[in-house]
Amino acid sequence: MSYFRNNISIVVFYCLVVLVSCKEKKPAVSEEQYRTTKEQMPEVNRILLAKDKMRIEGYIERHELDMQESPTGLWYAVNNPDSGELVKPGMSVYLKYTLDLLDGKNCYDSEKSGIKTFRVGRGNVESGLEEAILMMKVGGRAKFIMPPHLAYGLPGDGDCIPARAIIVYDLQVLSAE
């Protein structure tokens, strides 16, 4: 009988602990802290964009590349053939590619992963790649450097591309239809 009472006492004790721990807790962040953080975010974003741009410009200088920057922050050097159809929204494109990090680490490429294909304008790829591909013609080659906001953003891809990574694409448009 005492064994039974001891077990009941333990169960009652754990029930009380659970009930006490379930009572409403204060939010982890106060409304004032939230408002202050929200007000600071545009400045934090400006600082991060400036740092990304400095890193990209350093990469371009070290590799002696001749690149231009689009209004969105996409860096590009496109070598299109004199002939060949310009890629347009709605087309399915087939690309030979390498995707590297700014430090040179190869993440993905068509030799290992196969030809990359997608329909332009439908999403499902990095926004920087959508912008980039519209600068190219069938048969064209290009190098694109994408800051995080045009690539895989804050989280990365959960596999090879880390958080807030700047990526470098070398592309060749094999066909577009």
N, C-alpha and C positions, 0 to 999 in steps of 0.2 A: 504494500500500500504506500509506503514512503517513496518507493521508486516512482510510482504513478504520480504522487504529489510533486516530486522534484521535476518530472517531465512537464507537468502542467505549469509549474512555476516558470520554467524556462520558456515555454511557449507563450505564456502571458507576458513575460519580460520582453521577448522579441516582438510581440504584437504592439506593445507600448512604444518600443523604439521605432518601429515602422510608422505608427500613427504620429508620433512627435516629429519624425523627419519628413513627413508628408505635408506638414502645415505650410501655408503659403510663404514663400521666401521672397525677399526683396530682389528686384532685377539686378543682374550683375553690373549693369551700366545704368547710371541715372539718366534722366531725361536731359539734364544739363550737360553731362558728359557726351551724350549722343549728339546733341546740338553742336557742341564745340568741335567734336570730331568731324561732323558733317561739314562744318564751315571750313575746316582745315584741308579737306580732301582735294579741292581744286589746286591748292598750292602744292600739296604732296605730289599730285599727278604731274604738275608742271616740272617739279624737281626731277621726278623719275624719267619723264620724257627727255629732259635736258641731259641727264646722265646717259640714257640710252643713245642719244644722238652723238655724244662725245665718244662713246665706245665704238659706235659704227664708223665715225669719221677716223678714229685711230686705226681701225681695221683697214679701211680704204687706203689710208696713207701707207701703212706698213706693207700692204700688198700691191701698192702702186696701181690702183684701179682708177678708171675714169668713169665715174658714176654720177647720176643726177638724183635729186630727191623730189618726189611728188608732193603735192600739198598734204597728203595724208601721212607722210613720213616714210613711205616706201622708197628705198634706194634701188636704182636700176641701171643696167647697161645692157641694151638690147641690140643684137646683131641680126636684123631681118634680111632675108634675101631680097633682091630687087623684084622678083616675082613671087607669087604665092598669095593666097587669100588671107586677109586679116581675120583674126578670130573675132567672132561676134557672140553676143548673148544668145543662148539657146542651142549653140553648137555643142556637140560632144567632142571633147579633145582627148588626144592620146599623147602622153608626155613621157619622154625619157628624162630622168632627173636624178640629182643627188640633193639631199637635205642634210646640211651640217650645222653644228653650233658655231658660234663666233670663234670659239677656241680651236676649231678644226675637227672636233669629234664628229664622225659620220653617224647620223642617226638612221637614215633610211636612204635607199636608192633603188632604182629600177633594176639593177643587176641582181639584187637579192629579193626584192619585193614584187618585181614585175612592173610592167608599164602602168603608169598612173592614168586613170581615165575618170572624167566627170563631165557633167553638163554645166556649161558656163551660165551663171546667173541663178542657179538653183541652191546655192549654199553648199553645205556638206564638205567644204574645204575652207582653209584659212581665208579670211577676208582679203589679206594681202595677195594671196594666190589668185583670187577672183580679179582683183585689180591688175595684177601683173599680166595675166594671160591675155587680157584685152589689148595689151601693147604689142602683141606678137603676131607674126604671120606663120602660116604652115611652113615648116622647114627652118624657122628662125631659132636662134639660140639666145639665151640671156642669163644674166646673173642678177638675182634680186636679194636684197637684204631687208628682212622684215623685223621691225621692233615688236616687242611682245603684244602690243595692242592690235597688231595686224596678223599675228601668228597664233600662238597657243595661249596667250594671255597670262593671267595670274597663276592658274593651276598647272600649266604645262599639259602634256598629253597623258600623263599617268603611266608612261612607259619609258621612252628614251629621252623625251624633251622635258627638261626640268622647268620649274616655275619661273616665270618672267624671263624666258630665254629669248635671245635674239637669234634668228635663224637665217641661214644663207642657202638659197635655192640656186642650183644650176639647172636650167631647163632647156629642152629642145622639143618643139612641137613637131611630132611625127605626122599627125594628121588631125583634121577637124572636119566634122560633117554635120 
